[in-house]
Amino acid sequence: MKFILNYFSSVKLAITLLIIITLASILGTLVPQHRTEAEYAMHYGQLAPLLIKLEVTDLYHSWWYMGLLFLFSLNTAVCTLTRFGPKWRKAFQPRVESEPSKIRTLKISGEMKLKAPLVQAAEKVAATLKSRHFRTRQATHEGRVSILAQKKIAGLFGSDIVHVGLLIILAGGIISGFSGMRRMLTIHEGRTLEVPEAGISLRLDKFQTDYYPSGAVKDWKSTLTVIEGEQEILTQTIEVNHPLSYQGFMFYQRNYGYDWQNPRFEILAQKKDDPDFGDQLNLGLGEKTLLSDGQTEVEAINFVPDFIIGEDGRVASRSNQPNNPAVLIEGRQQGERLFAAWVFSKFPDFGQMHSEKEHNFSFQFQNIESTEYSGIEMAKDPGVNFIWAGCILLTLGLFVAFFWPPSEIRVALEQAQERIQVTAGGIATKNKYAFQTEFDTILEDLRRDK
């Protein structure tokens, strides 16, 4: 039992666990959390399955991270309890009796003689110490009077307050790890999404993207309405770092994207041998339209927002952003395929045309229209209040530990012929120079009054 207590109260164990937790937290910062398997596969390749299996992709809810927090909590609790008892006894149940020989061994000490009788001399010493805001205790043993004076005793418990604050923070982390949740919501403008975990529905009234003059994205804003039952509870515009809070749930603006399931394309059809021919086509995926020549029918077959050709030779999209949009169109005459072509928005001169028969058509991909969706992260963190309370307590403990240092003065008075021999010594954990000055001032006051 003693071995277990010594092991879990070890400072080495605390430092080791703290280093491991810190490194794990850094890993959780470097590896994006709560993404899809496809995203992890794209960024980490063959390493992705291992990261998912080890729960690095959901690190702060993983069993092993929770285990580290629990061990660190146990270590902190045992360390605090084993050291609390002696501190309590020193503060509230101290041993008052002191021998002059032991007092002289203290680094700060001094001696003098007083003419007053023993009882009056003890009262004078106690009064002088009280005038300096020391709390005094007195005991008589074998004709010797011992006085113990203590000041700022609360400073003894500064580290314990820090430990308690740390334990509350860890408790909040463990609570959040086991009962907290995070989920990504995708809401299209004007639509309502049911959120069963929160017992509400969210409606995206408006989504807005702000841009810098350079064209780069500056901010995303979503105007959300919370609906409970059939009643609209509140409407709030959220943006990055300014979430919506409702009944313990937080809704953060995380990203945005495009609904590429139902895009529409503006394509200009021309004839190489007829400069006056120009049909403006407006197509959706799977839609067909007849050109003005009355013979050629054009259909939008496929679309990718960020065109690439993969290692397997197949067309794929590098991302969900319209970085290199391309649409595959097909032309038919009298039911027979005339051509198939990939038409690019940003590279109009580049294309892949496969012709079944001779034709003189060319196409320009002029514009694409698609509704945007807002990516909202829903989070519930039941331990957050514990974490805030722990942080406040931890700060208070640090203040007490550093700015309220305890000090102690021990005095022994005994009869020495016709005078009273006074032996005094002091202990201070911090600000020893200031304490030495105060100690010398107290002795000087006693000498003046003798």
N, C-alpha and C positions, 0 to 999 in steps of 0.2 A: 504493500500500500504506500509506504514511504517513497519507494522507487518511482511509482506512478505519479505521485504528487510532485516529486522533484523533476521528473521528466516534463510534465505538462506546465510546470512553473518556470521552465528553463528559458532564459533570454535568448539562447542560441536557437531554440525551436521557434520562438517568436520571429526572430530575424529571418530564419530560413523560410518560414511560411509567408512572411511579408514579401520577400524577394520573389517567391514563386507566384503569389497572387498578383504582384505588380507586373511580372513578365506575362502572365496569362491575360491580364487586362490590356497590356500593350498589343498582344496578339489579337484580342477581340476588337481593338481599335483599327488594326491594319487589315483584318479580314472583314469585309462588309457583312452585316448581320441581316438575317431574315430575307435573303434573296431566294430566287427560284433555283432549282438544280441546273437548269439550262444556263443561267447566268454564271453560276460557279464553274460549270464545265467550260464555258467560253473563256473565263479569266484564268482558271487554274488547271485546266486540262485533266491529266490523269490523277492529279493530286486532289481533285474535287471530291471523289467518293470518300477518301480518307478523312478530309476535313468535315464532311457531313456526318460520317460515322462517329468521329470523336466529338461531335456536337460543337465544333469550333464555330460553326455558322450560327449557332444559337448559344453562345458561350455562357452568357450570364444566367441562363436557365439550365445549364448542363449539370449532371449529377456530380461530376468531379470538381467543378468550380464551387458548387454548393458545399461539397465536402471540405474543400480548403477553407471556406468561410467558417464552417462549423468548427474545424480544428483550431483555427485562429481564435474564435470566440471562446472555446474551451480553455485554450492556453491563457488568454487574457483574464478570464474569470478566475482560474486557479491561481494565477500570479497575483491578482488583486486580493483574493481572500487570504492567501498565506501571509501577505504583508500587512493586511489591514489590522489584525489583532494587536501586534506590537505597537503600531501607531496609535491605536485607540487607547491602549494602556498608558502610553507615554503622554497622551493629551489629557486623559480624564482620570486615570488611576496611577499617577506617577509615584515613584519612590522618592520621598522628600528628604530622608536622612542622607547626609553626605559627610564623609570624613575629610578634614583639611588636607590630609596627604593626597587624597584622590583629586581634590579640587586643584591642587597645585600642578597636577600633571596636564591640566587643560592648557591649550595654546594661549588662551587669553585668561590671565589671572592677575590677582593683586592682593596685598595685605595691608592692614592698618590696625590701630588700637584706638578704642573709644573709652572715655572716662565714665560714662553712664553705667548704671547697673545693667545686668544681663537682660532683664525683661524690657527695660526702657531702650536699651541699645537695639534689641530686636525690633521693637516697634518703630524706631527711627529708620532702620534699614528698610523695613517693609513699606513705610510711608514714602520714602524716597523712590523706591522702585515703582510704587503705584502711581506716583506723580509722572512717571515716564510711561504710563499705560501698560505696565506689566501686571499680570494676574499672579498673586502670590499665594503660596501654601506654606504652612509652618508646622514644625514638629520638634519636640523636645526629647532628647535621649541621653541619659547618663550625664546630666548637667550641661549638655551642649544643645544649642538651639540651631536648627537647620531651616533655612528658607529657600524655597524653590520659586523662582519667578519666571513666568512664561509669557511670550508675546507673539501675536499673530499665529496662534496655534493652528488655525484653519489651513495655513500653508502646508502643513504636514499632509493634508489630504488632497492637494492639488493633483498629484499623479493618479490618485484613486478616482477623482472626478473625471479626469481624462479617460481612464480605463472604462468607467461606466458609460461615458458618452460614446466611446468606441464600440462597446458592446451593443448599445442601442442602435448605432449605425449598422453594425453587422447583422443585428436582428432584422432591421428594415430590409437589408439586402437579401437575407434568406427568405423573408416573407414575400418580397417581390419576386424572387427567383422561383418559388414554388407556386404562388397564386397569382402573380402578375401575368399579363398577356400583351402581345403586340400582334397586330394584323393589318395588312395593307388592304385598303378599299379603293376600288376604281369606280368613279361616278362620272357620268356624262352630263353635260349641261342640260338643265331642264328636267332631269330624271330623278327619281327617288329610289334610294337603296335601303332595304331593311337591314338593320343591325341587331340581330337577335340577342347577342351577348349583352348589349346595353339596354335592351327592351325599347328601342326607339327606331325611327327611320330618319335618314338624312336626305335632304333635297339640295342639289347643287343648282342654285338660282343663277349664278353667273361665274364663269371662269375667265380670268384675265391674265395675260402675259405681258409684263413690262420689259422694254428693251432699252439698252444703252444706245447712244447715237451710232456706235460702231456696228450695231446689229446684234450684239451678244445679249443673251437673256439676263435681265436685271432682277426680276422678281416674278413670282407666281402668286396670284390671289384667288381665293375661292370664297364666294358668298354662300354660306351653308345655312339651312333652316332645319332645326331639330323638331321632329314631329313625334308626339307621343299619343298613341291611339289615333285619333283623327284631329287632334288639336296641335296647332303650331305653337311651340313653346318659346323659341327664341331664334333670332337671325343674327349671324355674325360673320364678318369677313375675316378669314384667317390668311396668314402668309407665313413664310419661313420664320421660325422663332417666335411666332405669335399665334399659339394654338387656341382652339375652342375647348373649354372645360365644361363638362356636364355630368353631375352625379358620379364623380370619381373617375370618369373616362376623359381622356385627352385626345383631341383630334388635331394632328399636325399636318401642315402642308409639306409634302415630301417631294413630289415630282409631278410631271404631267406627261401626256402622250397623245397619240392620234388614234382614232378609230379607223384602222385600215380595213375593216370588214366591209365598209360601205363608202369607199371614196368615189369621187366623180372627177373625170378628166376632161380638159379642154384640149382638143387635138385639131391641128390644121392639116387638112388633106389637100395636096396639090398634084398637078400633072406637070411633068418635065417638059412636055411639048406643047403645053397650053398655059401661058402665063396668066390668063384671065380666070382659070379654074382655081377656086379656093373654097373648099367646104369647111365650115367651122363645126366640129363635132363636139357634142357634150354627152359623154358616155359614163355609165357606171359599170362595175364588174358584171359580166354576163349579159350586158345590154348590146343590142344590135341596132345599127342605123344604116339606111340606104343612101349612098352618095347621089349627088345631083345628076350623075350620068345615067341613072335609072337602072344600072346593071350590077354595080358593085356594092356588096353588103359588108360592113366593117363591124367587128365585135371585139370588145375588150375581154381578153381571156385571163390574164394574170397581172399582178402588180406586186412590186417589192419596193419599199421605201429607201433602202440603202443597198443598191445592186452590187453583188460580187459573184464571181464564179468560184465555187469551193474546190477543194482538192480532188473531190470526186467528179469534177466537171459539171456539176449541177448548179443552177442558179439559186442563190440564197440571199438573205438580207443580213448585212453586218450588224445592224441595229434597228431600233424602232423609230429612229429619227429620219426625216426626209433629206438625208445627206446626198443621196444619189438616186432619186426616184426614177423608176422605169416601168413602163406598161407594155405588156405583150398584146399586140393586136393581130387579128386575123381577117383576111379579106376573102370573100367568096363571090363567085359569079355562077349563077344558075346551079347553086348547090355544091359546086366544086371549089375546093380551096385554091385560091389564086396566089396567096402569099401569107407568111407569118413573120412579124417583125417586132423586135424589142425597140421601143422608142424612148429616148432619154431626155429628161427635162433640162439638165444642166449641160449636156453634151449633144446638142442637136445634130452635129455632123457625124456623130458616131452611132452606128446601129448595126444590128444583125438581122439581115433580111434573107429569108428563105423563100424562094419563089418556085411555085409549081409550073407556072406559065409566064410568058413574057407580059410585062406591064410597065407603065411609066408613072406610077404613083410614088410620091414621097410624103412623109408625115413629120410634123413638128409637134412635140409635147409642150404645150404652152403653159398650162396651169393645172394644179391639182387642188381639190377642195375636200376637206375631211373634218369632221367634228373632233374637237379636242376633249380629252377626259382629264379629270383631276385625280392625282394619286394622293390619297389621304391615309396617313398611318394612325390607326386607333391603338391607344395604349391605356392599360390600367395598371397602376403601380401602387398597390395598397401599402407598401412599406415606405412611401416617400415622406409621410409625416414623422415616422420614426427616425428617418435619416436626418430630417431638419432638426428634430428635437435633440438627437445625438450630436449634431454639429454645434448647436448652441451650448450644450453641456460641455462638450470638448473644448470649446473656446473659453468658457468660464473656468474650466480646470487649468488650462494653460495660463490664464491670467492670474489665478490664485497661486499656481506653482512658481511663476516668475516674478510677480509683483507683490506678493504677500509672503515673504520668506519668514519662517519661524525663527525665534531666538530664545535662548534660555540662560538664566543666570542662577548659579548655586552659591549660597552663602552659608558659612559655618561660623557661629559665634560661641566662644567659650571663655571662661574665666582664666586670666593670666596675671597672677599676683593682684595688683590693685586696678588693673584695666581689663577691658574685654578685647580679646584677640579676634579680629575679623578676617576671615579668609574667603575671598570671592573669586569665582571663575565663570567664564561664559562660553557658550557654544552658539554658533550661527552657521546655517547652511549656505547662505549667500550674503553678498554685500558685507564681507567680513571687515573691510576697512571702516565702513560706516558704523558697524557694530562696535569695533574697537574704540572709536571716538565716543560713542554713547557710553560704553562701559567706563572709560576713563573719566567722563563727565560725572557719572554717578558716584564713583569713588571720590572725586574732588568735592562733590557736594557733601558727602559724609564727613570728609576731613574738615571742611569749613565749619560744620555744625558741631564738631566734637567738643 
